[in-house]
Amino acid sequence: MKKLLAVFSLLLIGASAQAQDKLHLYNWNNYLADATVKAFEASCKCQLVQSYYGDNEEMLAKLAAGAKGYDLLVPTGNALQSLIKQNALKPLDKKLLPNLKNVNPQMMDTQFDKGNQFSVPYAYTVTVLGYNEQKMKELGIKVDSWAAIFDPVILSKIKGKVTVLDSANELMAAAMKYLGYSINDTDEKKWQEAKNVILKAKPYWAAFNGTSYIKGLTVGDIWLVHGYSNDIYQADEDAKAAGRKFRIRHALPKEGAAMSLDSLVIPKDAPRPDLAHKFINFVLDGKNGAELSNLIGSGSPNSASIPFIKPDLAKNQAIFPDAATTAKLEMLQDLNSKQRRTLNRIWTEIRAR
């Protein structure tokens, strides 16, 4: 009987330890390669459990409503800024992150987290134009400027074949760049100018679309999109896999664009900050860091990953821009409550007309 009790106790202890060794990651969908998950689990002898969100606002709202139990989050810059202001994050123990040296210095020390006290760059995307190369050539449309989605003269040739992101921040940023302004300029008069640019173009667009535009490009129903660099890469991969006779290309507008840097952060109340640090250091390894880029076409802030990234991907200027192009990119900053209300009102007016 004693032997049975001892065995039973050992089983309970083993089961308990197994239950405790879980890393809970609250992540964007399809933002971690399966190979990376399996390799990390083997490395840490733990289980990686992912939950997903569709945008930063959803993630912030869930946390504000009291959601707990997450060990890692992957916020974009302006959401990171908000989390730091809320004192919601745990400072990093950089002694546990020897691979931090692999991060490109240009991606460190951003305005969102000076000194990277709380965040480690994970991946980035650039908001660009994606287009059906065959159709644009046939129509003689040069896709090198935001004019392609805002100029009615150009749009009249492709009416109903254009989509723009269903995002106030992203669409206003594109319009602001088109007008020659910073995407972080909060002058309401300039916002009104941007609104008018959007309203003049809106009748020519097929939809505001932040989800299914990849499919639209892939099947040839949509010829031009305002979208994310990694999505446009995926659309081209899907078109090739389906044997389409056209290619989907990226175009980084000459006026510049918005860049979104996503970072790994540890919530202040994370149950397993030890495993969180292990994961961060793991994905900062060059080979591990390259797996996400190769999967979805995201940019990597990890310099050590570049040799492991597909050559055609690493050479793509819209995904891995050179220094001159990077200088034209801006990251959206967090808005205060008054600015947010103003932008929401403008967005409501845009969508209602």
N, C-alpha and C positions, 0 to 999 in steps of 0.2 A: 504493500500500500504506500509506504514511504517513497519507494522508488518511482511509483506511478505519479505521486504528488510532485516529486522532484522534476520528473520529465515534463509534467504539465506546467510547472512553474517556468521551466526553461523555454518551453514553447510560447508561453505568454510573454516572457521577456523578449524573446526573438520577434514575436509579432508586434510587440509594442515598439521595439527599436525600428522595425521595418516601417511601421506607421508614422514614426517621427521623421524618418529620413525622406522627406518629400520637400521639393522646392516648388513653390507656387509662383508661377509667372503670369502676370496679367499683361497680355500682349496684343498687338495687331494680328489680324488673321493672316496666315501664310507668311509669317515674318520670322520663321526659324526652320531651317532645313531638318528633315527627319534624321538625316545622317548625323547632324550635330547633336540632336536630342539623344540618339542611341549612344553615341560616343561619350557624351557627358555622363549619362546614367551609368555607363560601364566604368567611367573614371571615378565617379564619386560614390558608387555603390548606393545610389539613391534613385528616387523616381521624380521626374520632372512633370509637373501637372500644369497645363496651360488653360487659362480662361481668356476670352477674346472681347475686344471692343472695336467699334467701327470708326470712331473719331475721338479726338481728345476731350471734347465736351462730354461725351458719354462716360469716359473714364473718370473725369473730374467730378461729374455729378454723382456717380456711384460711390466714390470715396467720400464725398461731402455728405451723402446719405448714411454713412456709417459702415460701409463695407470694409471688412478686415480680413486678415489671413494671408495677404499677398507678401511675398518676399522680394519681388522685383516688379517694376513697372517700366514701360518704354515710352515716355512722353516726348512729344515734339517740343522745340525750344520755348514757345510761348506758354505751353502748359507746364513745362519744367519751371519756368519763371513763377507761375502761379503757385505751384507746390512748394517752392522755396519760401515765397512770401507767407504761405500758410504754416510754415514751420512743420511741414508734414514728412520731411525726409531725414534719414539718418546719415550723418557724415561718413564718408568712405574711409576705410582703414587702408591707406595706400601701401602699407607694408605687405598686405596680402595680395597686392596686384603688381607683381614684377613685370607682367606683360604690358603694363600701361605705357612703357617706353615705345611700344609699337605704334601708338596713335600719332597720326600726322599732326604736328604742332599747330598747323593752320586751323584744325578742328577743335583745338583746346582753348580754354580761357575765353569763351564767348561771353557776350553781354548777359546771357541768361544765368551763368554760373561761373563767376570770376574765380580762377584758381582751381576749378573743378573740384570743389569741396564735396559735392553731392552726386555728380554725374560723370559717366564715361560714355563718349560717343560710340554709337552702335552701327548706325547706317544712315544714309541720307538719300533724298530724292530731289530732283529739280522739276519744277512745274514748267512744262514746255509745250510745244505743239507736236502732235503726232499726225502723220498724213499718209494717204495712199499715194505712193510715188507715181504710179502709172496714171492715175486720174489727174494729179496736179500737173504732170508733164503734158498730158493731152490738152488741158485747159490753159496752159501757159501761165500758171499761177506760181509765183516765186514765194516759197514759204520761209521767210527769214525775218519776219517782223510780226508783232502783235496785230498789225493791220490785217493780217489774214483772217482774223476772227472779229475784227471791229470795223473795218472799212466796208460800207455798203456797196461800193463799186466792185470790190473783189467778191463779196458775199453773194452778189446777185448772180454770179456764175455757178455757185454751189449751194444755193438755197435748199434747205431741208437735208443737207448732208453734213452738217456741222453740229457738234455738241460742245458744251462748256461745263466745267465742274459746277456741281450744285453746292457751292461754298461761297459765302459772302466774302470771307477773307481772301480766298484764292482769286476769285473773279475780279474783285476790286483791286487786288494787287496787280493783276495783269493790265487792267485799265489805267492804273496809276503809272505803271512803267511805260505804257503806250503814250501817255501824255508827257512823259519826261520827268515824273516825280518819283520820289522814294516811296516804296511800298509801306513805309512806316510813318509817312507824313499824315498827320491827323487833322489838318486844316479842313474844316467842314466845306469850305468853298471848293476846294480841290476834290473832295469826295463827291460833291454835287456834279462837278465836271465829269468825273469818272462814271457817275450814275447815268448822265446824259449820253455818254459814249456807249454804254451798255444798252440803254433803251433804244438807241438808233439801230443797233446791230441785232437786237433780240428777235425781230420778225423773221430774220433769215435763218435762225438756228432751229434745229430739229428738237432740241431738248436741253434742259439742265440735267446733266447726268454724271454722277460720281461713281457709279457701280458697274453698269453693263456696257460702257463705251468700248471696252476691250473687245467684246464679242462683235459689236457693230463694225469696228475696224477690220476684224478678222474675216468676217463674211462679206465685206464690201458694201454694206448698207450705209456706212458712214465713211466720209472721205477725209475729214479733218476734225481733230479734237484738241481741246485744251485739257491737258491731263498730266499725269505723273510719269516721269521718265521710266520708272520700272514697269508701269502698266503698258506703256507703249512698246517696250522691249518684249513683254509677254505677248502682246498682240502680234508682233512680227513672228515670234517663235511659233505661235498657234497657226498663223497663216502659212508658214513654211510646212508645218506638220500636216496641214490639211491639203497641201498641194496647190495652194492658190497661185495664180499667175502674176500676182502683184506682191510688192514688198511694203511693209509699214516702216516709215522712217521717222527719226526724231529731228526737230528743228529747235535750236535754242535762239529765241528772238534777239536781234542785235541791240534792242533797248535794254536787255537784261531780264532777270526773272527772279522768282521766289525760290528759295532753297529751304528744304525742311530737314533738319538734323534731329534724328531720334536718338535718345540716350538711355542707358540703363541706370536706374536709380533704385535705392532701397527705402521702402517706407519706414517711418520712425518706429512703428509697432510691428515690424517684420518678425515672424516667429523664428526664422532661420537665416539670420544675416550671415552666418558662417558659410552656408551653402550658396547664398547670393554672391558673396565675394568669390567663391570658387568658380561659379558660373561665369562671372564677368571676366575673370582671369583666363578661363578656358576659351571663351570666344575671342579674346584678344590675341590668341595664338594665330599666326598668319594663315595656316592651312584651314583652321576652323573658321576663321573670319571670312575666308573667301567663299565658303559654301553658300551663304545667303545671297551674295552677289551673283554667283553662278546659277542659283535657283530662280531668282526673280528679277535680276537685272538692277538691283539697287547699287548705289555708290557705297564704297567702303572707306571709312575714315582711318582704317587700319593699314598703314604703309606696308607692314610685313605680309599682308594678304595679296598684294598686287601680283607677285610672281605666280600665284596659284589661280588667278582669275583668267577666264577664257580670253585669249588675245583680242578677238574682235570686240569684246565687251570693254576691255581695258582701254582700247583705242577710241571708243565712242565719246566724243567731246560733250555730248549732252548728258552723259552719265558720269564721266570722269573728266570734267572741264580742266583746261590748262589754267595757269595763273592769271592770264589776261582776262579770260572768260569768268573765272571765279570772282574777280574784282567787280563784275557787274551783277553778281548775285547778292541777294539780301535775305535775311531770315526775319520772318514776321515776329514782332514783339507783342507782348501781352498788352491789352487795352485796359484802361481803368473803367469803372462802372458807367460813367457818363459817356465815354467814347463808345462803349459797347452798346448802350441804348441807342445812340445816334446811328451807328452802323446797322443795328437791327431794324430801325425805322426805314433807313434807305433800302435795305434788302427787301423788306416787306413791300415797299413801293415798286421795286424792280420786278418782283415776282407777281404782283397784282396786275400789272399792265400788260 
